[in-house]
Amino acid sequence: MNGFFDLPSDLQYSYLGLVALHLREGLLPVLAGLVLALPVAQLCVRFRWVYPPVLGVTTVLYSIPSLAFFVVLIDYVGQSETTVMIPLAIYSLVVLVPAIVDGVRSVPPETLAAAQAMGFGPVRRYLQVQLPIAVPAIIAGLRVATVSSLSLVSVGMLIGNQGALGNMLYAATTYHRPALAVNSVLTTAVLGILADAALVLVRRLLTPWMPTKGAAR
């Protein structure tokens, strides 16, 4: 009898190998999206007229079905991890850009005035004043983007992408082993919960001045 973690040999990876690759394919796009979203959000804050078009473009891109996105990219980057990660990075922008913009705009004007009086230029003020205060909003956006990215990675198995947990879903139907499908779904859910908890911990470490629920009583 096949075990819950006994994977078919044609998957080419062990269970832990699939988990590691799933995390890589799910988390790297969010990191890339964050790196891209930071300067884009700053432009939206500094030039308010830029924000509506940027939000519109990211929303349109987010509306493209992931499978269609993957198929289009195959002609340019082939059937690889990149084919899956590029759309996921783009999808993250629709969450991260508004989160960063709202967080930065929430900085009190007197705080910005004080930073300017101390000689902080626009870049230094953004990095050392606005972003630290916007951390709670940014982390909130990252939590949504990360969980969404980890769940969408599995769709990559439809284009033959090896490595993600979604390949266990394919193996479950091919070998008539529903336990593999349950394994894939449960593992993906656990990874999402753990990633979300890790981001909450990061937020608490970066914003020790914020009260916890227990302390607010």
C-alpha positions, -999 to +999 in steps of 0.1 A: +000+000+000+014+034-010+020+057+019+008+093+022+043+106+014+053+079-010+055+098-043+057+083-078+093+081-092+084+102-123+079+133-101+117+134-098+115+150-063+110+138-028+082+152-007+105+177+010+120+186-024+086+195-037+079+216-006+112+235-011+106+241-047+070+252-041+083+277-015+109+290-040+083+294-068+058+310-045+080+334-024+105+347-050+078+363-071+065+381-040+100+394-032+104+405-068+070+422-067+080+440-035+112+453-050+093+466-080+064+479-060+085+501-037+097+526-064+064+525-083+045+533-051+069+562-044+061+576-078+024+573-071+028+591-038+049+619-052+028+623-084-008+616-075-019+616-111+002+585-117-016+563-092-050+558-110-033+546-143-009+523-123-037+508-103-057+503-135-028+485-153-021+462-123-058+454-120-061+445-157-030+423-155-044+406-124-076+398-142-057+377-168-062+340-159-030+325-146-031+296-171-035+319-200-005+339-187+016+308-184+007+297-220+017+330-235+050+331-217+060+296-228+069+310-262+094+334-246+109+317-216+099+280-222+084+256-197+104+266-166+100+280-132+103+315-147+071+308-167+052+305-134+070+331-113+067+361-137+028+361-136+029+356-098+052+386-094+029+407-116-002+396-097+014+407-064+016+443-076-022+447-074-019+442-037+015+456-028+013+489-047-019+501-029-007+488+004+026+508+002+008+539-011-018+539+016+009+532+043+032+560+031+003+584+028-007+577+064+025+593+077+015+625+096+025+657+078+043+670+109+065+639+108+075+647+072+080+683+081+103+674+109+123+651+087+126+678+061+138+703+087+165+678+097+178+679+062+163+646+049+161+645+011+132+628-007+150+594-009+162+594+026+129+606+039+112+577+020+135+550+033+141+562+068+108+578+077+079+569+055+086+532+049+092+523+086+059+540+096+042+522+067+055+488+077+021+475+091+003+483+059+031+468+038+031+436+058-006+434+055-002+435+017+026+410+018+004+386+038-023+386+011+002+384-018+022+356-002-007+333+005-022+340-029+011+333-046+017+300-027-018+288-038-014+298-074+019+280-079+000+247-081-016+259-114+018+255-130+014+218-131-011+223-160+018+234-182+041+206-171+061+226-146+079+202-124+086+209-088+055+224-073+031+206-050+005+208-078+022+180-096+009+157-068-026+166-080-017+154-115-002+122-101-033+116-079-054+114-111-029+095-131-022+068-105-057+069-089-042+079-056-065+105-040-042+106-009-017+125-030-043+152-038-052+155-001-015+157+007-010+185-019-040+205-006-031+202+030+006+209+025-002+240+005-026+252+032+000+246+059+027+265+040+003+294+036-005+295+073+032+293+083+042+320+058+014+343+072+025+336+108+061+344+098+051+378+084+031+386+115+062+379+135+083+401+112+058+429+116+060+426+154+098+427+153+099+457+130+072+476+149+077+469+186+059+502+195+026+488+182+005+472+210-005+436+207-041+425+212-033+413+248-016+446+257-045+467+243-069+455+270 
